[in-house]
Amino acid sequence: MIKKIAIYGRVSTSGQSTDIQLTECHQYAERCGYQVVGTYCDTITGTTGKDDRKALSQLLEDAFARKFDTVIVFSIDRLGRSLKHCLDILDTLRERQVQFVSIKQQIDTASPVGQLIFNIFACLASYERTMILERTALGRERAKTRGVRFGRPSKMNSSVAEAVKLLREKGAGIKEIAKSLQIGVGSVYKALNNAA
């Protein structure tokens, strides 16, 4: 049975062309005796979000519909803009039982070596996520020791606290006080508790 494949190409600016990527992919498919059933191309600039890729979205929809068996790209960096993004896409393809080939990196998830490389990438992405979380937590702790406060700045000061107390003494409700002073209900309770 002839393998049905989809080709995906991406460029970063409107002045670039996917022609070289697509030519390489078509030549690869021809050498392997594959049938190209779809070609998908995106132009992604620095201001375009990774989720604004219409061709990639269509490719994943067609993968779900089982219109092809394999996705071929010239280089894996054309698929996603980060390792994590690439792995998310590859996981989606794997869930839909669609293989993946990257010509430049010689990755073919249908082969044992390709599966090994994919698993190594997954481990690296997991390690990268862990390191980012650790660095973020460490940075936050360092900032706290220097007196940096996180979260929204408080609107509460002595005059607002006094206004809360006066309005409450005049019989105003908690929500009414919060609304009139443009502070949160929790801030009203906090001001009242501190005044007690």
N, C-alpha and C positions, 0 to 999 in steps of 0.2 A: 504494500500500500504506500502511495506517495505521500510524504509529509506535507501538510499545508502549513505555510508559515506567514507571519506578519512581520513587516520591517518597520522599525521605529527610528526616526531621526530627529535631532533637536539642534538648533543653533541659538546663540545668545543675543544676536542683534539682527535687525531687519536687513542690514547690509551683507550678512553672511548667507551662505547657501548650504543646503543639505545634500547637494548633488554628489559630492565625493563619498559621503557616508552611504548614500543610497546605492551608488554604483558598486561599492565594495560589497554591500550586503546582497545585491542582486547577483554579483559574480559568485559569491560564496554559495548562494542558493542553487545556482546553475551547476556548479561543480559537484554539489551533493545530490543533485537530482530532485530538489524540493520544488514545490509549486507555491509561488508567491500569490497569496489571495488578498493581501491588503498592505498598503503603505500609509504610514501615519507620520506626520511631521508637525513639530511645534517650533515657534520662535518665541523664546523666553528672554526678556530683558531683566535687568537688575530690579526693576520696579514691579515685575510680575511675580505673583506668589506661586509657590510650587503647586498649589491646588488649582491654578487657573490655566492648566494645560489641556485644552479641548481635545487635541489629538490623542493624548495619553488617556484621558477619560474615556474616549471612544474605543481605544484599543482595549482597555480593561473591560468595558461593556461587551465588546465582541469576544473577548476571551471567555467571559461568563457564558456567552451564547454558544461557545465551542466552535467558533468559525475557523479556528486554526489550532495547530498542535504546538507551535513553537514561535517565540518572538526572537528576532535577530536584531542586534544593534551593532554598529561599527565599534563603539567603545562604551564601556559600562558607565562612564561619566556623562554620556548623552542621556542615559535613562533617568538618573536622579542627580540633584544638586548637592547631596551629601550621602555619606555611607548609609546613614539611617534611612533616608528617603529611598535609596536604591533597594535596601533590604525589605522595606515595607512593600514596595512594588513587587519584588521577587516573591515575597510571601503570598501576596495576592494571586500572582500567577500560579504558584505551586498549589494553592488551595483549589484553583480551577483546573489543575492537572495540565498546565501549559508549561512546556520546557522553555529555557532561556539560553541564548547563545550570544556571547560577546566576542567578536572576531579578534580585535586587537589584543585582548587579555587571554584569548584562547580558553574561554570558559564555556562549557556546554553542560548544563545541569542534567542532561540525559546520561552523561558518563559518570563513573565513580569519582574520577578526579575533579570533575566539575562540581559534584555534590560536596566533596571535601573542601574545595575552595569556597563554596557558598557557606558552608558551616563555619569556616575560619572567619569569613567576613561577618557572620552573625555574632561570633564571639567577640570580635574586635569592636563591633557596634555596641554590644552590651557593655564591654569594658569602657568604651568612650562615654556612654551615658552615665555609668557609675562614677567615673572620674569627674565629669561635669558637676554631678550632684555633690560630690565631696568637696570640690573646689568652691562651689556656691555656698555650701554650709560653712566652710572654713572662713570664707570672705565675710559672711554675715556675722560670725562670731568675733572676728577681728574688728569689724565695724562697731559692734556692740560694746567692746572693751574701750573703744575710743569715744563712746558716748553717742554714737549715731542711733537715732530712733527710726524704726521702720513703721510703715503704715501711713495712713492719712494724718496730716497734722491736726492736732486737736484745736477746736474753736473755743475750748473752755479756758477761761482766764478768770481772775477774781471778779471782774465786773459782770461777766456772764453768770458766774456762780451766784452772785448777789441778786441778779435779776431773777434767776430760777427760784431762789428762796422767797423773794418778795411776791412773785406771781403765785407761788404755792400758798403763801400765807393769805393771799386774797381769794383763795378758793379755786384757782385755775387747775384744770386736770393735767396729767402728765403729758398726754399727746398734744394738748392745746399749748402747753409751755414749749414743748419741743418744736412745734410748728411756728409759733410766734418768734422764737429765738433762732430758728433755723439750725437746730442741733438735733442729735439723735436722742431717742427715748432713753437709751442706756446712759447717755451723758447727763440727762436730767436726774435719773436715779442716783448716779454717782455724785453729782453736786449736792443733792439732798442728804445723802449718807455722810458726806464729808462735813456738811454743816451741822449734822446732829451730834 
